[in-house]
């Protein structure tokens, strides 16, 4: 299978898609979203809330065991929640409102809150950013900034350490002792039934090489084939293009708010006016049916998408306005470093286009090419570009996730405690903190409009468009679960030829 690069194995340490796919394979979760994005129990057998809605009690289901044969305990869950709560947006909100998270007995734990939190179960089930993967207590009992490298989970697949070939391939074997839930698979919920004995994750960084291997039957799946190669795939009767995530992704430009020039709001506003979304869509989603402009921080497909404070949007962008705003920001020719992921075609093309747009208005833009793992490593540097830092990187996140501002990494503005780029706005954060307590859809819609009004004033980030991607597979591979850009390895099966 061609699933992309995998270099970091701890799905709490980084939100990058390959690491999250690895996490889905070897770890399990307390709750998981079904196909309607409703939370369903996974490792949890039953739970209850006290009359005042401040104390939740959870009991684990039978049959849960780590790959090393030891049983999963409530202590493992408590340690995992606490570690996840250090870095995940939703987890941070839970930790801020929790008075205690503790083990009651070997299979039972509680979360005690200072005040009711109506979306608690939804937050525990989120797949936005980092899911709450349950790890062994001795692995989770460390800071989230320190990587877990043991790869021992309780999930439906075991990581085969002896066959691991870093940079080339990784192997996952069916966990024969895994006990799936009895319910039918539904989104990421229900029974995680493994229908193959082994999955081999081949790391093929060149798209043409990956598709040649797919055509030849050497691999069965490619996760992100370039859009300009779709016609080639469709012309082969043995292959299929399939859209798993119909809501698509929002491509996003993240700026380093801690360093010049983007510590100045005028420079960030300049980027908002500079961007020609349709031009970016032409180089990231070559077929018009796969791309759409997006002006709402809540995406195009969520109930909270709105047009508040979007007067800045202009087809073709406004380069002259951007140039003026850079001048007002006091920009004096400082180097702006754009991280360029050469192994991700869409973001690579977007970075090239962005550099060209900036140079045309007199900005000293410099590309820093590397594979995606290099981007992941460098984007954690909060320093100036002279110290190995960065100014801009391009990434994406599912459009549907933008309807969950509690957990969506793009939608936090809590500064250095937040996601890469570290935007900070206290007025916005005060509104985001209310989201989990607002009870009605209409009230949340009103809150969303106020949040978006503030966001586009301080420019937390810049959206480059929404695009839908298709995966490429051989016709003999079926059972793929479509819910997000993440591809669970369970339920898929391969017909004999």
Residue pairs with C-beta under 8 A, 6 or more apart in sequence:
1 199
1 200
1 201
1 202
1 219
1 220
1 221
1 223
2 202
2 203
2 204
2 210
2 213
2 214
2 219
2 221
2 222
2 223
3 18
3 21
3 201
3 221
3 223
3 487
4 17
4 18
4 21
4 203
4 223
4 224
4 372
5 18
5 203
5 205
5 343
5 371
5 372
5 373
6 18
6 19
6 21
6 22
6 170
6 201
6 203
7 18
7 166
7 373
7 376
8 14
8 16
8 19
8 147
8 373
8 376
9 19
9 22
9 147
9 148
9 149
9 151
9 159
10 19
10 147
10 148
10 149
11 19
11 20
11 22
11 23
11 27
11 130
11 131
11 133
12 83
12 84
12 87
12 88
12 130
12 133
12 135
12 144
12 148
13 19
13 144
13 145
13 146
13 147
13 148
14 130
14 376
15 129
15 130
15 409
15 419
16 372
16 376
17 485
17 486
20 130
20 131
20 486
21 486
21 487
21 488
21 489
22 159
22 170
23 130
23 131
23 133
24 131
24 155
24 188
24 486
24 488
24 489
25 155
25 156
25 157
25 159
25 172
25 199
25 488
25 489
26 67
26 151
26 152
26 153
26 155
26 157
26 158
26 159
26 172
27 133
27 134
27 135
27 153
27 154
27 155
28 42
28 43
28 64
28 133
28 134
28 153
28 154
28 155
28 156
28 192
29 42
29 43
29 125
29 131
29 132
29 133
29 134
30 41
30 42
30 43
30 44
30 58
30 77
30 124
30 125
30 132
30 134
31 39
31 40
31 41
31 42
31 44
31 121
31 124
31 125
31 132
32 39
32 40
32 42
32 125
32 127
32 187
32 188
32 189
33 39
33 40
33 125
33 126
33 127
33 187
33 188
33 189
33 483
34 40
34 186
34 187
34 188
34 189
34 190
35 186
35 187
35 483
36 187
37 187
37 400
39 121
39 122
39 124
39 125
40 125
40 183
40 186
40 189
40 190
41 47
41 61
41 181
42 181
42 189
43 60
43 61
43 64
43 72
43 77
43 134
43 154
44 58
44 59
44 60
44 61
45 59
45 60
45 61
45 62
46 58
46 59
47 56
47 57
47 58
47 59
47 121
48 56
48 57
49 55
49 56
49 57
50 56
52 116
53 113
53 116
53 117
53 118
54 112
54 113
54 114
54 115
54 116
55 110
55 111
55 112
55 113
56 110
56 111
56 113
56 120
57 104
57 108
57 109
57 110
58 74
58 77
58 108
58 109
58 110
58 111
59 107
59 108
60 72
60 73
60 74
60 77
60 107
60 108
61 181
62 179
63 179
64 71
64 72
64 154
64 179
65 71
65 72
65 154
65 177
66 72
66 136
66 152
66 153
66 154
67 152
67 153
67 154
67 158
67 159
67 175
68 152
69 177
70 136
71 106
72 134
72 154
73 103
73 106
73 107
73 137
74 103
74 104
74 105
74 106
74 107
74 108
74 109
75 103
75 106
75 109
75 137
76 134
76 135
76 136
76 137
76 140
77 103
77 109
77 134
78 101
78 102
78 103
78 109
78 137
79 135
79 137
79 140
79 141
80 132
80 133
80 134
80 135
80 137
80 140
81 91
81 94
81 101
81 111
81 124
81 132
82 95
82 101
82 140
83 135
83 140
83 141
83 142
83 143
83 144
84 91
84 130
84 132
84 133
84 144
85 91
85 92
85 94
85 95
86 92
86 95
86 143
86 144
86 145
87 130
87 144
87 145
88 126
88 129
88 130
88 132
88 407
89 128
89 129
89 406
89 407
89 408
89 409
89 411
89 412
89 418
89 419
90 123
90 126
90 128
90 129
90 404
90 406
90 407
91 123
91 132
92 414
92 417
93 117
93 123
93 406
93 433
93 436
94 111
94 117
94 120
94 123
94 124
97 113
97 114
97 115
97 117
98 111
98 112
98 113
98 114
99 112
99 113
99 114
100 110
100 111
100 112
101 109
101 110
101 111
101 112
102 109
102 110
102 112
103 109
104 110
111 120
113 120
115 437
116 437
117 123
117 436
117 437
118 436
118 437
118 439
119 406
119 435
119 436
120 436
122 404
123 406
123 407
123 436
124 132
125 132
126 132
126 404
126 406
126 407
127 188
127 401
127 483
127 484
127 486
128 397
128 398
128 401
128 404
128 407
128 408
128 409
129 407
129 408
129 409
129 419
133 153
134 153
134 154
135 148
135 153
136 150
136 152
139 148
139 150
139 152
140 148
142 148
151 159
151 161
152 159
153 159
154 178
155 175
155 178
155 192
156 174
156 175
156 178
156 180
156 192
156 193
156 194
156 489
156 490
157 172
157 173
157 174
157 175
157 194
157 199
157 489
157 490
158 172
158 173
158 174
158 175
159 170
159 171
159 172
160 170
160 171
160 172
160 173
160 198
163 169
163 170
163 171
164 170
164 171
167 203
168 202
168 203
169 200
169 201
169 202
169 203
170 200
170 201
170 203
171 198
171 199
171 200
171 201
172 198
172 199
172 200
172 201
172 489
173 197
173 198
174 194
174 196
174 197
174 198
175 194
178 192
178 194
180 191
180 192
180 193
181 190
181 191
181 192
182 191
183 189
183 190
183 191
184 190
184 191
185 191
185 192
185 193
185 481
185 490
185 491
187 481
187 483
188 481
188 483
188 488
192 488
192 490
192 491
193 490
193 491
194 489
194 490
194 491
195 479
195 490
195 491
195 492
195 493
196 492
196 493
196 494
199 489
202 213
202 219
204 210
204 213
204 219
205 343
205 371
207 222
207 225
207 226
207 229
207 345
208 229
210 219
210 222
210 225
211 222
211 225
211 229
211 232
211 233
211 472
213 219
214 220
214 221
214 222
214 233
214 239
214 472
214 473
214 474
215 236
215 238
215 239
217 238
217 474
220 473
220 474
220 476
220 477
220 494
221 471
221 472
221 473
221 474
221 477
221 480
221 487
222 471
222 472
222 473
223 471
223 487
224 344
224 345
224 346
224 469
224 471
225 233
225 241
225 470
225 471
225 472
226 345
226 346
227 284
227 285
227 286
227 287
227 290
227 346
227 469
228 286
230 241
230 286
230 287
230 470
233 239
233 240
233 241
233 472
234 241
237 475
238 474
238 475
239 472
239 473
239 474
239 475
240 472
240 473
240 474
240 475
241 470
241 471
241 472
242 470
242 471
242 472
242 473
242 480
242 482
243 468
243 469
243 470
243 471
243 482
244 471
244 480
244 481
244 482
244 483
244 484
244 485
244 487
245 398
245 468
245 469
245 482
245 483
245 484
245 485
246 468
246 482
247 299
247 300
247 301
247 398
247 399
247 400
247 468
248 290
248 292
248 301
248 398
248 399
248 466
248 467
248 468
248 469
249 396
249 397
249 398
249 399
249 466
249 467
249 468
249 469
249 485
250 294
250 299
250 300
250 396
250 397
250 398
250 399
250 402
250 410
250 463
250 465
250 466
251 280
251 284
251 346
251 347
251 350
251 394
251 395
251 396
251 463
251 464
251 465
251 466
251 467
252 394
252 395
252 396
252 397
252 410
252 461
252 462
252 463
252 464
253 271
253 275
253 354
253 392
253 394
253 461
253 462
253 463
253 464
254 379
254 392
254 393
254 394
254 395
254 420
254 421
254 461
255 262
255 267
255 268
255 271
255 391
255 392
255 421
255 459
255 461
255 462
256 262
256 382
256 389
256 390
256 391
256 392
256 421
256 422
257 263
257 268
257 415
257 421
257 422
257 423
257 424
258 382
258 416
258 422
259 382
259 383
259 384
259 385
259 389
259 391
260 334
260 384
261 267
261 326
261 329
261 330
261 331
261 334
261 336
261 391
262 268
262 271
262 391
262 392
264 329
264 330
265 329
265 458
265 459
266 325
266 326
266 328
266 329
267 325
267 326
267 329
267 331
268 458
268 459
268 462
269 312
269 325
269 459
270 321
270 322
270 323
270 324
270 325
270 326
270 329
271 322
271 459
271 462
272 312
272 456
272 459
272 462
273 312
273 314
273 317
273 318
273 319
273 321
273 322
273 325
274 317
274 318
274 319
274 322
274 357
274 358
274 361
275 317
275 357
275 462
275 464
276 315
276 316
276 317
276 357
277 293
277 294
277 313
277 317
277 463
277 464
277 465
278 293
278 315
278 316
278 465
279 316
279 317
279 353
280 350
280 353
280 464
280 465
281 288
281 291
281 292
281 293
281 464
281 465
281 467
282 291
283 346
283 349
283 350
283 352
283 353
284 291
284 346
284 347
284 349
284 350
284 464
284 465
284 467
285 291
285 346
285 465
285 467
285 468
285 469
290 467
290 468
290 469
290 470
291 465
291 466
291 467
291 468
292 300
292 465
292 466
292 467
293 313
293 465
293 466
294 300
294 399
294 463
294 465
294 466
295 307
295 310
295 313
295 463
296 304
296 305
296 306
296 307
296 310
296 402
296 452
297 402
297 410
297 411
297 451
297 452
297 455
297 456
297 460
297 463
298 304
298 305
298 306
298 402
298 403
298 405
298 448
298 452
299 305
299 399
299 400
299 401
299 402
299 403
299 466
300 399
300 466
301 399
301 400
301 403
302 399
302 400
302 402
302 403
303 403
303 441
303 444
303 445
304 402
304 403
304 444
304 445
304 448
306 445
306 448
306 449
306 452
308 449
308 450
308 452
308 453
308 456
309 452
309 453
309 455
309 456
309 457
310 456
312 456
317 357
319 357
319 360
319 361
320 361
322 361
323 361
323 362
326 361
326 362
326 363
331 363
333 364
334 364
335 364
335 366
335 385
335 391
336 358
336 363
336 364
336 365
336 366
336 385
336 391
336 392
337 366
337 367
337 368
337 385
337 389
337 390
337 391
337 392
338 351
338 354
338 355
338 358
338 365
338 366
338 367
338 368
338 390
338 391
338 392
338 393
338 394
339 351
339 368
339 370
339 374
339 375
339 378
339 379
339 390
339 392
339 393
339 394
340 347
340 348
340 351
340 352
340 355
340 367
340 368
340 369
340 370
340 375
341 347
341 348
341 351
341 370
341 371
341 372
341 374
341 375
341 394
342 348
342 369
342 370
342 371
343 371
343 372
344 372
346 396
346 467
346 469
347 394
347 395
347 396
350 394
350 464
351 367
351 394
352 367
354 365
354 392
354 394
355 365
355 366
355 367
358 365
359 365
368 378
368 390
370 378
375 393
378 388
378 389
378 390
379 390
379 393
379 420
380 420
381 387
381 388
381 389
381 390
382 389
382 416
382 422
383 389
385 391
393 420
394 464
396 485
397 408
397 409
397 410
398 484
398 485
399 466
400 484
401 407
401 408
401 484
402 408
402 410
402 411
405 411
405 412
405 432
405 435
405 448
405 451
406 432
406 435
406 436
409 418
409 419
410 419
410 460
410 461
411 432
411 451
411 460
412 418
412 419
412 423
412 429
412 432
413 423
413 424
413 425
413 428
413 429
413 432
413 455
413 458
413 460
414 424
414 429
415 422
415 423
415 424
416 422
416 424
418 424
421 460
421 461
423 458
423 460
423 461
425 454
425 455
425 458
425 460
427 454
428 451
428 454
428 455
428 458
428 460
431 447
431 450
431 451
431 454
432 451
434 447
435 444
435 447
438 444
438 447
469 485
471 480
471 487
473 480
476 494
476 495
476 497
477 492
477 493
477 494
477 495
478 492
478 493
478 494
478 495
479 491
479 492
479 493
480 487
480 491
480 492
481 487
481 488
481 490
481 491
481 492
